[in-house]
């Protein structure tokens, strides 16, 4: 994946550039690691989610689950979600995130 920075410089993704350089049929080593990345099950536990350039998909799943259960909570802690987009067009989940903010989910 190539991304053009503000200064006009092209930044190449490390993994995607490597995979792109391989010829079709070339074998390469990869592994899947079991993740312990989980959100706390206690809704009174405060959470800070930071999408620092690595994507927000895992956080979207956490917030979807919280939004689905939110009405059933008698007590809950505030969640904070920090992330950035280079352009308005990259804000793919804008409507959903803004609704969750308005509803107090995040």
Secondary structure, 3 states (H helix, E strand, C coil): CEEECCCCCEEECHHHHHHHHCCCCCCCCCCCCCCCCCCCCCCCCCEEEEECCCCCHHHHHHHHHHHHHHHHCCCCCCEEEEECCCCHHHCCCHHHHHHHHHHCCC
